[in-house]
């Protein structure tokens, strides 16, 4: 499945931004984005299904040696990087609205 032209939600943009900054697995993304697991994990599944992310499991033996379950690592695809760039531009435009001192006059 590939992504539609629908803009990313704010939370989806946060997840992609966290990945862009090097936070690669679920718990790291949760901490970086300040989002709960019930938001992050469904978003990761949806973004991957939409072709914006790829994922891979780390070596189970390595995780076992560290005494923890294997981690699933995520990486943005080209489409995910493009979607994040669009989201960043939309956020800049929204921020400009809040920074503007110009008020719309009522008719």
C-alpha positions as CSV (number, residue, x, y, z in Angstrom):
1,X,0.0,0.0,0.0
2,X,1.2,3.5,-0.7
3,X,0.5,6.8,1.0
4,X,-2.3,9.0,-0.1
5,X,-1.9,12.7,-0.6
6,X,-3.5,13.4,2.9
7,X,-1.1,15.5,5.0
8,X,0.5,13.8,8.0
9,X,-1.1,14.2,11.4
10,X,0.9,16.2,13.9
11,X,1.7,13.0,15.8
12,X,2.8,11.2,12.6
13,X,5.1,14.1,11.8
14,X,6.6,13.9,15.4
15,X,7.3,10.2,14.9
16,X,9.0,10.8,11.5
17,X,11.0,13.7,13.0
18,X,12.2,11.5,15.9
19,X,13.4,8.9,13.3
20,X,15.1,11.7,11.4
21,X,17.0,12.6,14.5
22,X,18.2,9.1,15.0
23,X,15.7,7.6,17.4
24,X,15.2,4.2,15.8
25,X,12.9,1.9,17.9
26,X,9.6,2.3,19.6
27,X,10.6,3.2,23.1
28,X,13.2,5.7,21.9
29,X,10.6,7.3,19.7
30,X,8.1,7.5,22.5
31,X,10.6,9.3,24.8
32,X,11.7,11.7,22.0
33,X,8.2,12.6,20.8
34,X,6.7,12.6,24.3
35,X,3.9,10.3,23.0
36,X,2.4,7.2,24.7
37,X,2.8,3.7,23.4
38,X,-0.8,3.6,22.4
39,X,-0.1,6.4,20.0
40,X,3.4,5.5,18.7
41,X,3.0,1.8,17.9
42,X,-0.2,2.1,15.9
43,X,1.4,5.1,14.0
44,X,4.5,3.0,13.3
45,X,2.3,0.2,11.8
46,X,0.2,2.7,9.8
47,X,3.3,4.6,8.5
48,X,4.9,1.4,7.4
49,X,1.7,0.1,5.7
50,X,1.6,3.5,3.9
51,X,5.1,3.0,2.6
52,X,6.6,5.8,4.7
53,X,8.7,3.5,6.9
54,X,10.7,0.3,6.6
55,X,11.5,-1.8,9.6
56,X,13.7,-4.7,10.6
57,X,14.2,-6.8,13.7
58,X,17.6,-6.7,15.4
59,X,19.5,-10.0,15.9
60,X,17.7,-11.9,18.7
61,X,21.0,-13.2,20.1
62,X,22.3,-9.7,20.6
63,X,19.2,-8.7,22.5
64,X,19.3,-11.9,24.6
65,X,22.9,-11.1,25.5
66,X,21.7,-7.7,26.8
67,X,18.9,-9.3,28.7
68,X,16.0,-7.8,26.8
69,X,13.6,-8.6,24.0
70,X,14.6,-7.9,20.4
71,X,14.0,-4.4,19.1
72,X,12.3,-3.5,15.9
73,X,14.1,-0.7,14.2
74,X,12.4,1.8,11.9
75,X,13.8,4.0,9.1
76,X,11.9,6.5,6.9
77,X,11.7,5.7,3.2
78,X,12.1,8.3,0.5
79,X,8.3,8.8,0.6
80,X,8.5,9.2,4.4
81,X,11.3,11.8,4.1
82,X,9.2,13.7,1.5
83,X,6.2,13.6,3.8
84,X,8.2,14.9,6.7
85,X,9.5,17.8,4.5
86,X,5.9,18.7,3.6
87,X,4.9,18.5,7.3
88,X,7.8,20.8,8.3
89,X,6.7,23.4,5.7
90,X,3.1,23.2,6.9
91,X,4.3,23.7,10.5
92,X,6.5,26.7,9.5
93,X,3.4,28.3,7.9
94,X,1.3,27.6,11.0
95,X,4.0,29.0,13.3
96,X,4.0,32.2,11.2
97,X,0.3,32.6,11.8
98,X,0.9,32.5,15.6
99,X,3.8,34.9,15.3
100,X,2.0,37.4,13.3
101,X,0.7,40.6,15.0
102,X,-1.6,41.4,12.1
103,X,-5.2,40.9,13.1
104,X,-8.0,40.3,10.6
105,X,-10.5,43.1,10.7
106,X,-14.1,42.1,11.1
107,X,-16.5,43.4,8.5
